Amino acid sequence: MKSVILTLAVLAALGLAGAAAVVGFGLYNVSAAAGHLPGVSFVLHTTFRNSVALRAPPEEEVPPLDDPDLVALGAGHYATACAGCHGVPGAARSATVRAMVPEPPAITEAVAHWQPNELHWIVENGVKMSGMPAWPARNRKDEVWSVVAYLEALKTGTTPEMPSTRLAGEAYCRSCHGEVGGPVPRLDIQTPDYLEAQLGAYLSGERPSGIMAQAASLVPEERFASLAEAFSAGTAAPVDEAPREGPGAELAWRGTRAVPACIACHGTASEAAAPGRKGPRLFGQSRVFLATQLRLWRDGTLSHDRLMSAAAAELTEEDIDALSRYFSATGQ
């Protein structure tokens, strides 16, 4: 028994010495041109597939992915954040990208054998040692679904025309704001000061959003003010005054013990930017965007304004639905 233990100890010591030599003397060739040793690619890819399958969210958590606005939002983000490596259908990728090890697969190949819940995990978490980054903002699973919606549309050939990957500045912003509804907010009803402040918050990560962090990082910070002016009408766009009766109106105007009246900070449909008003205009905003933001505040993902965090903490799903329908003034 002693001889067996001694033999194992010697083998372990030799193994450690060999590993130390590889690390200490740089014996392992890290050149991308050298590629992997035989069998390593198979082991890594098999590990990758099994790891994703184990950790992907349940299939029942996959939301409807055929909303054109959701697909278009995902296409806009993909154009600047993903197309550089995975390309766009029908276009060749650069020689530099194709020389990467491992080579990022062309997008149609990359998505062919994955289910939506698995694609969501990959886009949200990225992949170690592959150059595939994680989503820029944590706890924004809602945003990731827009990219998955675009990737699923690719499988069926029903994708919208992708914005040019060379768009910049105002043109880039308008590829979503003005072209896409649903999860994308209206900007024309906000003041320039508010919009400029939000761009800064997205860039710094104070307001977490992977899509907007990417967008803000592509624009010089000194241009935030001019962009805000371009997208804001300066005063609220015309919106019919909403009635003050009904579930949404009750919460909005009078609130409850747990939920303060929204109007106190956000103002009315016809009110200009009143001194001391703390929140953005809500009347006429997208219902889908409002509902998403209220959930993010309630769940603590958004926390950069303590008053709003406190106001949303006790909201129920019924409250969120009623408020988002009321302020959108569409009921859609």
C-alpha positions in Angstrom: 0.0 0.0 0.0 2.8 2.4 0.9 4.5 1.8 -2.5 1.2 2.6 -4.3 0.8 5.8 -2.3 4.4 6.7 -3.0 4.0 6.0 -6.7 0.9 8.2 -6.9 2.6 11.0 -5.0 5.6 10.9 -7.4 3.3 10.9 -10.4 1.3 13.9 -9.0 4.6 15.7 -8.3 5.8 15.1 -11.8 2.5 16.2 -13.2 2.6 19.5 -11.2 6.2 20.0 -12.2 5.3 19.5 -15.9 2.4 21.9 -15.6 4.6 24.5 -13.9 7.2 24.1 -16.7 4.5 24.7 -19.3 3.3 27.8 -17.6 6.6 29.1 -16.3 8.6 28.6 -19.6 5.8 29.3 -22.0 6.0 25.9 -23.6 2.4 25.9 -24.7 2.0 27.7 -28.0 -0.8 30.2 -27.7 -0.6 31.2 -31.3 -4.0 31.3 -33.0 -2.3 30.2 -36.2 -1.3 26.9 -34.5 -4.9 26.0 -33.7 -5.9 23.4 -31.1 -4.3 20.0 -30.5 -6.1 17.0 -32.0 -9.4 16.3 -30.2 -9.4 19.5 -28.2 -12.0 21.2 -30.5 -14.3 18.2 -30.1 -14.0 18.3 -26.3 -14.6 22.1 -26.1 -17.6 22.0 -28.5 -19.2 19.1 -26.7 -18.7 20.8 -23.4 -20.2 24.0 -24.8 -23.3 22.3 -26.1 -23.9 20.4 -22.8 -23.2 23.5 -20.7 -25.8 25.5 -22.6 -28.4 22.8 -22.5 -27.9 22.5 -18.7 -28.2 26.2 -18.0 -30.7 27.5 -20.6 -34.0 28.8 -19.3 -37.0 26.5 -19.5 -38.8 26.5 -22.9 -42.0 27.7 -21.2 -40.3 31.0 -20.4 -39.8 31.8 -24.1 -42.1 34.7 -25.0 -43.8 35.2 -28.4 -41.0 36.1 -30.8 -42.9 37.0 -33.9 -43.6 40.6 -33.0 -42.2 42.7 -35.9 -41.1 45.5 -33.5 -39.2 43.0 -31.3 -37.5 41.5 -34.4 -36.6 45.0 -35.8 -35.1 46.0 -32.4 -33.0 42.9 -32.4 -31.9 43.5 -36.0 -30.8 47.0 -35.1 -28.7 45.8 -32.2 -27.3 42.9 -34.1 -26.1 45.3 -36.9 -23.6 47.0 -34.7 -22.9 44.6 -31.9 -22.8 41.2 -33.6 -22.5 41.5 -37.4 -18.8 42.3 -37.2 -18.0 38.7 -36.3 -21.0 36.7 -37.4 -21.8 38.7 -40.6 -25.1 39.3 -42.2 -26.9 36.9 -44.6 -25.7 37.1 -48.1 -22.5 39.1 -47.3 -19.0 37.8 -46.9 -17.1 38.4 -43.6 -13.7 39.9 -43.4 -10.6 37.7 -43.8 -9.5 38.8 -40.3 -12.7 37.4 -38.7 -12.4 34.2 -40.7 -8.8 33.8 -39.4 -10.0 33.7 -35.7 -9.6 30.5 -33.7 -12.2 29.4 -33.2 -13.7 31.0 -36.2 -17.0 32.7 -35.4 -19.6 30.8 -37.5 -21.6 32.7 -40.1 -24.9 33.7 -38.4 -27.1 31.3 -40.4 -24.9 28.4 -39.4 -24.5 29.7 -35.8 -28.3 29.6 -35.1 -29.3 26.5 -37.1 -29.2 23.9 -34.3 -30.1 25.9 -31.2 -33.6 26.4 -29.7 -34.8 29.9 -28.6 -34.1 29.3 -24.9 -30.6 28.1 -25.7 -29.9 31.1 -27.9 -31.1 33.4 -25.1 -28.6 31.9 -22.7 -25.7 32.2 -25.3 -26.5 35.8 -26.1 -27.0 36.8 -22.4 -23.9 35.0 -21.1 -21.4 34.8 -24.0 -18.9 32.0 -24.3 -15.5 31.8 -22.6 -12.3 31.6 -24.8 -14.3 32.3 -28.0 -14.5 36.1 -28.2 -18.2 35.9 -27.6 -19.0 38.5 -25.0 -21.8 38.5 -22.4 -24.7 40.9 -22.7 -23.4 44.4 -21.7 -26.0 44.9 -18.9 -26.8 42.2 -16.3 -30.4 41.3 -15.4 -31.8 42.6 -18.7 -33.2 39.3 -20.0 -36.0 41.2 -21.6 -33.6 42.9 -24.0 -31.9 39.7 -25.0 -35.2 38.3 -26.3 -35.2 41.0 -29.1 -31.9 39.5 -30.5 -33.3 36.0 -30.2 -36.4 37.1 -32.1 -34.2 38.4 -34.9 -32.2 35.1 -34.9 -35.4 33.0 -35.0 -36.7 35.1 -37.9 -33.4 34.4 -39.7 -34.2 30.7 -39.7 -37.4 31.3 -41.6 -36.1 34.0 -43.9 -38.6 36.6 -42.5 -36.2 39.2 -41.2 -36.7 42.9 -41.9 -34.0 44.9 -43.8 -31.1 45.3 -41.4 -29.9 48.8 -40.7 -26.5 49.5 -42.3 -23.6 48.5 -40.1 -22.0 51.9 -41.0 -24.8 54.1 -39.7 -23.7 56.6 -37.1 -25.0 59.4 -34.9 -28.6 60.6 -35.6 -29.1 58.2 -38.5 -28.2 55.2 -36.3 -30.5 56.4 -33.5 -33.4 56.8 -35.9 -33.1 53.2 -37.1 -34.9 52.3 -33.9 -36.4 55.6 -32.6 -38.9 56.5 -35.2 -38.8 53.2 -37.1 -39.6 50.7 -34.4 -42.5 50.9 -31.8 -43.4 48.5 -29.1 -40.4 48.1 -26.8 -38.7 51.3 -28.2 -39.8 54.5 -26.4 -41.0 57.7 -28.1 -38.4 60.5 -27.6 -40.3 63.4 -29.1 -42.5 63.8 -25.9 -39.4 64.3 -23.7 -37.3 67.4 -23.0 -33.7 67.7 -24.4 -32.3 67.9 -20.8 -34.0 64.6 -19.9 -32.8 62.8 -23.0 -29.2 64.0 -22.6 -29.2 62.9 -19.0 -30.5 59.4 -20.0 -27.8 59.0 -22.6 -25.2 59.7 -20.0 -26.8 57.2 -17.6 -26.8 54.5 -20.2 -23.2 55.2 -21.1 -22.0 55.0 -17.5 -24.2 51.9 -16.7 -26.2 53.9 -14.1 -29.3 53.0 -16.1 -28.7 49.4 -17.2 -29.5 48.5 -20.8 -27.3 46.4 -23.1 -28.9 47.9 -26.2 -28.6 51.5 -25.1 -25.1 51.0 -23.6 -24.0 49.8 -27.1 -25.8 52.7 -28.8 -24.4 55.3 -26.5 -20.9 54.0 -26.8 -20.9 54.6 -30.5 -21.6 58.3 -30.2 -19.0 60.8 -28.9 -20.3 62.1 -25.5 -20.0 65.7 -26.6 -22.7 65.0 -29.2 -25.3 63.9 -26.6 -26.8 67.4 -26.3 -27.3 67.9 -30.0 -28.8 64.4 -30.3 -31.2 65.2 -27.5 -32.2 68.4 -29.2 -32.8 66.6 -32.5 -35.0 63.9 -31.0 -37.0 66.1 -28.6 -39.8 68.4 -29.7 -38.9 70.6 -26.8 -42.6 70.5 -25.6 -44.8 67.5 -25.4 -46.2 66.2 -28.7 -50.0 66.7 -28.8 -51.8 64.0 -26.8 -55.4 64.0 -25.9 -56.1 64.5 -22.2 -56.9 61.2 -20.7 -60.0 60.6 -18.6 -59.6 60.6 -14.9 -61.8 57.5 -14.2 -60.9 53.9 -14.4 -58.2 51.6 -12.8 -55.3 53.3 -14.5 -56.6 56.8 -13.9 -57.2 56.1 -10.2 -53.6 55.0 -9.7 -52.2 57.8 -11.9 -54.0 60.7 -10.3 -54.7 59.6 -6.7 -52.5 56.6 -6.0 -52.9 54.4 -3.0 -51.2 54.0 0.4 -48.5 51.9 -1.2 -48.3 53.5 -4.6 -48.0 57.4 -4.9 -49.8 59.3 -7.6 -47.8 59.2 -10.9 -49.0 62.6 -12.0 -47.2 64.3 -9.0 -43.8 63.7 -10.6 -44.6 63.0 -14.3 -47.2 65.7 -15.0 -50.3 65.7 -17.2 -50.7 65.2 -20.9 -50.9 68.9 -21.6 -48.4 70.2 -19.1 -45.1 71.7 -20.2 -41.9 71.0 -18.4 -42.9 72.4 -15.0 -40.2 73.5 -12.6 -39.5 70.8 -10.0 -41.1 67.9 -12.0 -38.9 64.9 -11.5 -40.0 62.3 -14.0 -40.3 62.0 -17.8 -43.5 62.5 -19.6 -45.6 59.3 -19.8 -48.8 60.2 -21.7 -48.5 58.9 -25.3 -45.6 56.7 -24.5 -45.5 53.1 -25.8 -47.5 50.7 -23.7 -45.0 47.8 -24.1 -42.1 50.1 -23.1 -44.0 51.5 -20.1 -44.9 48.0 -18.8 -41.3 46.8 -19.2 -39.9 49.8 -17.3 -42.3 49.5 -14.5 -41.4 45.9 -14.0 -37.7 46.8 -14.0 -38.3 49.4 -11.3 -40.4 47.1 -9.2 -37.9 44.2 -9.4 -35.0 46.4 -8.6 -33.2 46.2 -11.9 -33.5 49.9 -12.3 -32.6 51.7 -9.1 -30.9 55.0 -10.1 -33.8 57.1 -8.6 -34.8 56.2 -5.1 -38.2 57.9 -5.4 -39.2 55.8 -8.4 -37.8 52.7 -6.8 -40.1 53.3 -3.8 -43.1 54.2 -5.9 -42.8 51.0 -8.0 -42.0 48.6 -5.2 -45.6 47.5 -4.5 -46.9 47.5 -8.0 -48.8 44.4 -9.0 -49.0 43.0 -12.5 -52.6 44.3 -12.7 -51.3 47.8 -11.6 -48.6 47.7 -14.3 -51.1 46.7 -17.0 -53.6 49.3 -16.0 -51.0 52.1 -15.8 -49.2 51.3 -19.1 -52.6 51.1 -20.9 -53.7 54.4 -19.4 -50.6 56.4 -20.1 -50.2 55.0 -23.6 -53.7 56.3 -24.4 -54.1 53.5 -26.9 -55.3 50.5 -24.9 -53.2 48.4 -27.2 
